[in-house]
Structure formats: C-alpha cells, structure tokens
Amino acid sequence: MSSALLEMKDVSKRFPGVYALKGVRFELYSGEVHALLGENGAGKSTLMKILGGIYSIDEGKIFIDGGEAAISDVKDAQKYGISIIHQEISLVPYLSIAENIYLGREPLTKFGFVDIETMYENAQKFLNDFDLGLSAKTSVNKLTVAQQQMIEIIKAVSFHSRIIIMDEPTSSLTDKEVDFLFKTIRNLKKKGVGIVYISHRMNELFEITDRITVMRDGTYIGTVKTVETTNEKLIAMMVGRELDNYYVRDFSATDEVVLKVKNLTRKGVLENISFDLHKGEILGFAGLVGAGRSELMKCIFGLDPFSEGEIHVNGKKTAIKNPNDAIRNGIAYVTENRKEEGLFLIKSVEYNITIKVLKDFMKLLRVDYHHEEQQANNYIKSLSIKTPSKNQLVGTLSGGNQQKVLISRWLATKPQVLILDEPTRGVDVGAKAEIYAIMNNLVKEGVSIIMVSSELPEVINMSDRIAVMGNGEIQVILNREQFNQETIMQYATGGK
C-alpha cells in the first residue's frame, strides 16, 4: 500500500483515576475499510472521539497524509475531512432531509439569507447519487431507521469527508438494508474514502473489511488482514483467552407451565397469539423486524393494551393492565432499548439496580442504606459488572456492563418469568458469553425466560423451543430437533 491516509501514533487518554487509552496506534489507507474491534470498554469509541475532535489527546500524535494534524474540536476534524456516524442517530426529526444535511452550514445568498433553493437542489443531487428515491423536502421523522442511517452517510459525504467512522452502523437494520449499506460502502471505497468500521457482528467484518485492529483494555493488541484471520483468532485477541464454551446451556426445563398466553390479539398488530412457557425453560422468539415480537412482550408486561385474549400465571387467569400488575405476578421485562427505555444514565449503578425494589429497604419511612448497598454489591459481584464502584454513573459504563446492570434491576424483583428483548444487542463477545452464562444459571434455579433475538445462532443455541413470528402471528413453535437457520427463516418469511 502507499503512504497512509491516517496514522495515530502512541495515543493516550486519561480520565480521573483511569487510563482509557495507553499507547494506541492505528492507521487507515485511502479506499480501505478498517475494522476496529474489541470488547465494550476496550477504548474504541474513545480513540475515535479523539480523532473526531470530541475528546482532546493527552499524549501521542495524529498524522493526515503524512503531516501532523492538530485536532482540538469537531470543526478541526471536519477541516481534515473526518466525520463520525454515531450508533445513536443524531438527526433532527422535524427538519427536512436537506435541512439536516446542511444544518449549521446552510448556503447563503449574497444578502446573507439562507439560500433555500440551492440547499434543496444540492441535497437532492446527493440523494439521487445514492439512488435513495427520496425527496430532499421529506421530514426526517417519516424515514425508516435505515434511511436515516443513509442520510447520516450523505451528510458525512457532503463535508467531502475522506475519513468516515461508522459506529455499529447495522445495529438497527434488516438484512436487505445491510446489503444496501455495504453497497454504499463499496462505492465510497472506489472514490478513495477511508472507512473505520466498528461492529460486534463478526460475520460483517469478514464481508466488508480489509483489515482488523483489535484493542483490549485501552491498549493496542494487533492488526491483521481480514482474509488471513478467523473468528476464533479474533475472539482470542479480544478477550485474551479462547472462549471454548461460548453458548452455555444445561437443559433442565420441566413440564410445569408458569405462563400461558391464550388467543392474545391487538388489532392491526397481533393476531390470536397462544403459547405456554415452562418452568426452567428458555423460549426463544425469532422473526424479521416488524414481526410483532417486541409488541407481544409489551402486551404481556402491561406496557401496551390488548383487545382480546387471556394471560394465565401459574394456572390462574391474571389481569395485567400495567407493569406493576406484571411485576406483582412475577414477570420482569428487559427492554431492547436500554438507553432510552431502560436505564437512568445519569444515575449511579446502585440506583439503577435497586430502584424497582426500594420498598424492601424502607423501615419506618426511612431507607436502610446499608441493606440497599449490600443488595447492589451482591449483583455487581454475582453478574461480574465491571465498575469502579456502586456509585459510578451508569452512562459511563460499557454497553455490556450497562446491560448487566439492567438485568440486575429486574432480578432484584425475584421474577418467575424474565423477558429478555435483544439481550446482547450492541454487546461484545466476552460480555455475550457472560450474559449467556447468567441466563443458564437462572433457568437452572427455576426462572423461566422468554428471549427475543434477531441473532439466529443465539436463539438456536440458547433456546429449549423457538416460536417463529411473522405478520403479528406465531407461524410455528419448533422443538430442539427441528432447529436450523433455514427452517426458521422459511417460517419467518411466510413459508411453510
């Protein structure tokens, strides 16, 4: 290869009490897709935030086209042609596509007013170039998540970016949308754009990347050519050991039915849903995006109403009209969107773990803080939550540890039935293995789990049975001897 488009040498970053990065190096060539891989908390995002001007660099140097670059803020990064597409989409929902693309740098007329006609004309050219079939005047809130992702890419390209950082770009996309994204990435490569690609989905890395750099605990581990490595080697580099038992399951379900759903219907969303959940069982729910899986779980937990049907807990018909009814009946729900619907990011680990069971610590209108602290510390230890202390703000933890905090909150309610909606989304392989082990221990103790997941290997390896949903209905419930990806996808897409 010719000289590097980007070089980061001996980069270090320290936050109070901890080194987030220590002597890290990274390089990127024009027309290359270079993956940055590591467990949650490995330092990937910190490194890219330094490159994007969000964090300042403590030690080390950055070179663009061989010349040293001084990047102290986001505008500096943009001057060097660097753009970040964050995992959480940051578009303004009620502005048009064009207004989002040119937000803060709108073209002006000679009189100093916004040149609306030129702005829409230029934005439409970009949309046409990417063959999106959208009007630049469309409001962003009317777009799908995938379309919004593409607008983020167009926004980056409109800056004439030569370096684009993509952080978990496929986390909310369907397979078809991922194919379109990869087509776009290949077109950007042809134009000489260098792309830093951050993802926990290993199969994607082998499909779209040229090289992979692995980080661990804020340090540089190594860089390999994608065609010369394997899944197993990358995992060993990430976690520092071989993961022999990735999926951990002891199958010990009983015939005892703890939850029965009969003919549950929500007009236009769910149709005549019926299933049983046995004690000590993991019942997986598979299906395409929009199949109705999350909507079903929200009905069972009392977040959404249903028009017809019954829910029975331990053989008794139960009226669940809100989450408090569900909790009283031993049902807990870990939402798929932990940051927006699950966690209090600006509160402590202890607060997040104990908030649902505060009544347990009340004595004569006073809080037994010692008991509360003991409860939090027990879950931090038993679930191996990596945190400096129980007082650490949850928003500063890695994704995997945030997920374990959220699971701890609901385990504190001592549930009979635990609903896990996409329990490992945005979580690295090491944390995934830990979450699988937690699930296995729970079912061995008699807890029953419903797991909604879009990752078929996860559903197949962790479930006792799998319910496949499509168009708001359960198409089939498969036993273990019937599990395979082709069968599941056939039912999920409406086949038999």
C-alpha positions in Angstrom: 0.0 0.0 0.0 1.0 3.6 -0.5 1.5 6.0 2.4 -1.3 6.1 5.0 -4.2 8.5 4.8 -4.4 8.4 8.6 -1.8 7.5 11.3 -2.5 7.6 15.0 0.8 7.0 17.0 1.2 6.2 20.7 -2.2 7.8 21.6 -3.0 8.0 25.3 -6.0 9.4 27.1 -6.6 9.6 30.9 -9.8 10.2 32.7 -9.9 10.7 36.5 -8.5 7.6 38.1 -8.2 5.5 34.9 -6.3 5.2 31.6 -8.8 4.9 28.8 -6.1 4.6 26.2 -2.4 3.8 26.6 0.0 4.0 23.7 -2.5 3.0 21.0 -1.7 3.1 17.3 -4.0 2.9 14.3 -3.6 3.5 10.6 -6.0 3.8 7.6 -5.4 3.9 3.9 -7.4 5.5 1.1 -10.1 3.2 -0.2 -9.8 0.9 2.8 -12.4 -0.4 5.3 -10.5 -0.9 8.5 -12.4 -2.5 11.4 -11.8 -1.5 15.0 -12.7 -4.5 17.2 -12.7 -5.0 21.0 -14.9 -5.7 23.9 -17.1 -2.9 25.3 -14.8 -0.6 27.3 -11.7 -1.6 25.2 -11.3 2.1 24.2 -12.6 2.0 20.6 -15.0 4.9 21.0 -12.5 7.0 23.0 -9.9 6.6 20.2 -12.4 7.6 17.5 -13.7 10.5 19.6 -10.2 11.9 19.8 -9.9 11.6 16.0 -13.3 13.3 15.6 -12.3 16.2 17.9 -14.8 15.3 20.7 -12.0 14.4 23.2 -8.6 16.1 23.4 -5.5 13.9 23.1 -3.2 13.7 26.2 -0.2 12.0 24.6 0.6 10.9 21.1 0.3 12.3 17.6 -2.1 12.2 14.6 -1.0 12.4 11.0 -3.1 13.0 7.9 -1.5 12.4 4.6 1.9 12.3 6.4 1.5 15.7 8.0 0.9 16.2 11.7 -2.7 17.2 12.4 -3.8 19.4 15.3 -7.4 18.3 16.2 -8.8 20.1 19.2 -12.5 20.2 18.3 -15.1 18.9 15.9 -14.6 21.7 13.4 -10.8 20.9 13.2 -11.7 17.3 12.4 -14.1 18.4 9.7 -11.4 20.6 8.2 -9.3 17.4 7.9 -12.2 15.6 6.2 -13.1 13.4 9.2 -16.8 12.5 10.0 -18.3 10.2 12.6 -21.6 8.4 12.1 -22.6 7.6 15.7 -24.6 4.5 16.7 -27.4 6.7 18.0 -28.6 8.6 15.0 -28.3 12.4 15.7 -30.6 13.9 13.0 -33.2 16.5 13.9 -36.5 14.6 13.4 -38.8 17.5 12.4 -36.5 19.1 9.9 -36.3 18.1 6.3 -33.5 15.9 4.8 -31.9 18.9 3.2 -32.0 21.0 6.4 -30.4 18.1 8.3 -27.6 17.6 5.8 -26.7 21.4 5.8 -27.6 22.1 9.5 -25.3 24.8 10.8 -23.6 25.4 7.4 -26.5 26.4 5.2 -25.7 28.1 1.8 -26.3 31.8 1.9 -27.5 34.3 -0.7 -25.4 37.5 -1.3 -27.7 39.2 1.2 -26.9 36.8 4.0 -30.1 34.8 4.0 -30.4 31.0 3.7 -30.4 30.1 0.1 -33.2 27.5 0.4 -33.4 26.7 -3.3 -29.6 25.9 -3.6 -29.7 23.9 -0.3 -32.6 21.6 -1.6 -31.0 21.4 -5.0 -27.6 20.2 -3.7 -29.2 17.8 -1.2 -31.4 16.3 -3.9 -28.2 15.7 -6.0 -26.7 13.7 -3.2 -30.0 11.7 -2.7 -30.0 10.9 -6.5 -26.4 9.9 -6.4 -27.1 7.4 -3.7 -30.3 6.2 -5.5 -32.5 6.5 -2.4 -35.6 7.6 -4.2 -36.4 10.3 -1.6 -37.2 14.0 -1.8 -34.9 16.4 -0.1 -38.0 18.1 1.3 -39.1 15.0 3.3 -39.2 15.3 7.0 -36.7 13.0 8.7 -39.2 11.7 11.2 -41.0 10.0 8.2 -37.9 7.9 7.3 -37.1 4.4 8.4 -34.0 3.8 10.6 -32.1 2.5 7.6 -33.0 5.6 5.6 -31.9 7.9 8.4 -28.6 5.9 8.5 -28.1 6.7 4.8 -28.8 10.4 5.4 -26.1 10.4 8.1 -23.7 8.9 5.5 -24.8 11.5 2.9 -24.2 14.2 5.5 -20.7 12.9 6.0 -20.0 12.8 2.3 -21.3 16.3 1.9 -18.5 17.5 4.0 -16.2 16.0 1.4 -15.0 13.6 4.1 -12.1 11.4 3.3 -12.3 9.5 6.6 -15.7 8.2 7.8 -16.1 6.5 11.1 -19.1 4.1 11.3 -20.0 3.0 14.8 -22.3 0.0 14.8 -24.0 1.1 11.6 -26.1 -2.1 11.2 -27.4 -2.5 14.7 -31.0 -1.5 13.7 -31.0 -2.6 10.1 -32.7 -5.5 8.3 -30.6 -7.9 6.1 -31.8 -6.1 3.0 -30.9 -2.7 4.4 -27.4 -4.0 5.4 -26.9 -5.2 1.8 -27.7 -1.6 0.6 -25.3 -0.1 3.2 -22.5 -2.4 2.1 -23.1 -1.4 -1.5 -22.7 2.2 -0.4 -19.5 1.4 1.5 -18.0 -0.3 -1.6 -18.9 2.8 -3.7 -17.2 5.1 -1.2 -14.1 2.8 -1.3 -13.9 3.3 -5.1 -13.8 7.0 -4.5 -10.8 6.7 -2.2 -12.7 7.3 1.1 -11.2 5.5 4.1 -13.7 4.0 6.5 -13.2 3.0 10.1 -15.8 0.3 10.8 -16.8 -0.5 14.4 -19.1 -3.6 14.9 -19.5 -6.6 17.2 -21.0 -8.6 14.3 -18.1 -10.8 13.3 -19.7 -12.0 10.1 -19.9 -8.4 8.8 -16.2 -7.9 9.3 -15.4 -10.8 7.1 -17.7 -9.5 4.4 -16.9 -5.8 4.2 -13.4 -5.1 5.8 -9.9 -5.2 4.5 -8.0 -5.2 7.9 -9.0 -5.5 11.5 -7.3 -3.8 14.5 -8.0 -5.3 17.9 -8.0 -3.4 21.2 -8.2 -4.6 24.8 -8.4 -2.6 28.0 -7.3 0.6 26.3 -4.3 -0.9 24.6 -3.3 -1.9 21.1 -3.3 -5.7 20.6 -2.6 -6.2 16.9 -3.7 -5.6 13.3 -4.5 -8.5 10.9 -5.6 -8.8 7.3 -9.2 -10.0 7.3 -8.6 -12.7 4.7 -5.7 -14.1 6.9 -7.6 -14.5 10.2 -10.5 -16.4 11.7 -13.4 -15.8 14.1 -11.7 -17.8 16.8 -8.4 -15.9 16.5 -10.1 -12.5 16.7 -12.1 -13.6 19.8 -8.9 -14.8 21.5 -7.2 -11.4 20.7 -10.2 -9.5 22.1 -10.7 -11.3 25.4 -7.1 -12.6 25.9 -8.2 -16.2 26.0 -10.0 -18.9 24.0 -13.8 -18.9 24.5 -14.4 -22.7 24.5 -17.9 -22.5 25.9 -19.4 -19.6 24.2 -23.1 -20.7 24.5 -23.6 -22.2 27.9 -26.8 -24.3 28.4 -27.9 -27.0 30.8 -31.3 -28.1 29.5 -33.5 -28.7 32.6 -37.0 -27.5 31.7 -39.9 -29.1 33.5 -43.5 -29.8 32.3 -44.9 -27.2 34.7 -46.5 -24.3 32.9 -45.8 -21.0 34.6 -47.1 -18.6 31.9 -49.9 -19.3 29.4 -50.9 -16.8 26.7 -54.3 -17.6 25.1 -55.6 -16.0 21.9 -54.0 -12.7 22.6 -54.9 -10.1 19.9 -54.2 -6.4 19.5 -56.0 -5.1 16.4 -53.7 -4.4 13.5 -50.6 -5.6 15.5 -51.0 -9.1 16.9 -53.4 -11.8 15.9 -54.5 -14.8 18.0 -51.2 -15.4 19.9 -51.1 -18.6 22.0 -48.2 -20.3 23.7 -47.0 -21.9 27.0 -43.8 -21.2 28.9 -42.5 -24.0 31.2 -40.5 -23.7 34.4 -36.8 -23.6 33.8 -37.2 -23.1 30.1 -35.8 -20.6 27.6 -38.4 -20.0 24.9 -36.8 -18.1 22.0 -38.8 -15.8 19.8 -37.4 -15.4 16.3 -38.7 -13.4 13.3 -38.0 -10.5 11.0 -38.1 -6.8 12.1 -41.7 -5.8 12.3 -43.0 -9.4 13.0 -44.6 -8.3 16.3 -42.2 -9.9 18.8 -41.5 -6.8 20.9 -45.1 -5.7 20.7 -46.2 -9.0 22.1 -43.8 -8.7 25.0 -45.0 -5.2 25.8 -48.6 -6.5 25.9 -47.6 -9.4 28.3 -45.8 -6.9 30.6 -48.7 -4.4 30.6 -47.0 -1.6 28.6 -49.4 -1.9 25.7 -53.1 -2.9 25.9 -54.6 -5.9 24.0 -58.1 -6.2 22.8 -58.7 -9.9 23.2 -57.1 -12.9 24.9 -56.0 -14.1 28.3 -52.8 -14.4 30.3 -52.5 -17.1 33.0 -49.7 -17.2 35.6 -49.3 -20.5 37.5 -52.6 -21.7 36.2 -54.6 -18.7 37.3 -56.1 -16.1 34.9 -54.4 -12.8 35.6 -55.4 -9.2 34.7 -52.3 -7.4 33.6 -53.2 -3.8 32.8 -49.8 -2.1 33.6 -46.2 -3.0 34.5 -47.0 -3.0 38.3 -49.5 -5.8 37.7 -46.9 -7.8 35.8 -44.3 -7.3 38.5 -46.7 -8.4 41.2 -47.3 -11.5 39.2 -43.6 -12.3 39.0 -43.0 -11.0 35.4 -39.9 -8.8 34.6 -39.0 -7.2 31.2 -35.6 -6.2 30.0 -36.3 -3.8 27.1 -34.4 -3.9 23.8 -33.6 -0.2 24.1 -31.7 0.0 27.3 -30.6 3.7 26.9 -33.9 5.2 26.1 -36.4 2.9 27.8 -34.3 1.0 30.5 -31.6 2.8 32.3 -31.2 6.1 34.2 -27.9 7.0 32.5 -27.1 10.0 34.9 -27.8 7.9 38.0 -25.5 5.5 39.8 -25.1 1.8 39.3 -26.7 1.3 42.8 -29.7 3.5 42.0 -30.3 1.6 38.7 -30.1 -1.8 40.4 -32.3 -1.1 43.4 -34.9 1.4 42.0 -37.6 -1.2 41.5 -37.3 -2.7 45.0 -36.9 0.4 47.1 -39.8 -0.7 49.3 -37.6 -3.6 50.5 -35.2 -1.1 52.1 -37.9 1.1 53.9 -38.1 1.0 57.6 -40.5 3.4 59.3 -40.3 5.8 56.4 -36.5 5.7 56.4 -34.2 4.0 53.9 -32.0 1.2 55.1 -29.0 2.4 53.1 -26.8 -0.5 54.4 -29.2 -3.1 53.1 -29.5 -1.2 49.7 -25.8 -1.0 49.3 -25.4 -4.7 50.2 -28.0 -5.7 47.5 -26.3 -3.6 44.9 -22.9 -5.0 45.7 -24.2 -8.6 45.6 -25.4 -8.1 42.0 -22.2 -6.3 41.0 -20.3 -9.3 42.2 -22.6 -12.1 41.0 -23.0 -10.7 37.5 -19.4 -9.5 37.2 -20.3 -5.9 36.5 -17.1 -4.0 35.7 -17.5 -0.7 37.6 -15.1 1.3 39.8 -17.8 1.4 42.5 -21.6 1.2 43.0 -21.6 5.0 42.8 -20.4 5.1 39.2 -22.8 6.7 36.7 -24.3 4.0 34.5 -23.9 6.2 31.4 -20.1 5.8 31.8 -20.1 2.0 31.7 -19.6 -0.1 28.6 -22.6 -1.5 26.8 -22.2 -5.0 28.2 -22.0 -3.7 31.7 -25.0 -1.5 31.3 -26.9 -4.5 30.1 -25.9 -6.5 33.2 -27.0 -3.6 35.4 -30.4 -3.6 33.7 -30.7 -7.4 34.1 -29.7 -7.0 37.8 -32.6 -4.5 38.4 -35.1 -7.0 37.2 -33.5 -9.9 39.0 -33.8 -7.9 42.2 -37.6 -8.2 41.8 -37.2 -12.0 42.1 -39.2 -12.8 38.9 -40.7 -16.2 37.9 -40.7 -15.1 34.3 -37.9 -12.9 32.8 -38.5 -11.4 29.3 -35.2 -10.5 27.6 -35.7 -8.4 24.4 -32.5 -8.5 22.3 -30.4 -9.1 25.4 -27.0 -8.9 23.7 -27.6 -6.1 21.1 -24.5 -3.9 20.9 -22.6 -6.2 23.4 -19.2 -7.7 22.7 -18.4 -11.4 22.5 -17.0 -11.6 26.0 -20.0 -9.9 27.6 -22.3 -12.1 25.5 -20.8 -15.2 26.9 -21.2 -13.8 30.4 -24.9 -13.0 29.7 -25.5 -16.5 28.3 -24.0 -18.0 31.5 -26.3 -15.7 33.6 -29.3 -17.0 31.6 -28.2 -20.6 32.1 -27.8 -20.2 35.8 -31.3 -18.5 36.1 -33.1 -21.4 34.4 -31.2 -23.9 36.5 -32.6 -22.1 39.5 -36.2 -22.4 38.1 -36.6 -19.0 36.5 -38.4 -19.1 33.1 -37.0 -16.9 30.3 -38.6 -15.6 27.1 -35.8 -14.4 24.8 -36.4 -12.2 21.7 -33.4 -12.1 19.4 -32.6 -11.3 15.9 -29.4 -13.3 16.0 -30.3 -16.8 14.9 -27.2 -18.6 16.3 -28.1 -17.1 19.7 -31.7 -18.3 19.5 -30.7 -21.7 18.3 -28.0 -22.4 20.9 -29.8 -20.9 23.9 -33.4 -22.0 23.5 -35.4 -25.1 24.5 -38.0 -24.2 21.9 -38.4 -21.4 19.4 -41.5 -19.6 18.4 -41.2 -18.0 15.0 -43.3 -14.9 14.4 -44.4 -13.2 11.2 -47.0 -10.6 10.4 -48.1 -10.4 14.0 -48.8 -14.2 14.3 -46.9 -17.2 15.6 -46.2 -19.2 12.5 -44.8 -22.2 14.3 -43.2 -23.4 17.6 -40.1 -25.6 16.9 -38.6 -28.2 19.2 -34.8 -28.5 19.5 -34.5 -31.3 17.0 -36.2 -29.0 14.4 -33.8 -26.1 14.9 -31.8 -24.8 11.9 -31.5 -21.4 10.3 -33.1 -22.3 7.0 -36.3 -23.6 8.7 -36.6 -20.6 10.9 -36.1 -18.1 8.0 -38.6 -20.1 5.9 -41.3 -19.7 8.5 -40.3 -16.1 9.3 -40.8 -15.1 5.7 -44.2 -16.7 5.4 -43.2 -20.1 4.0 -44.0 -23.5 5.5 
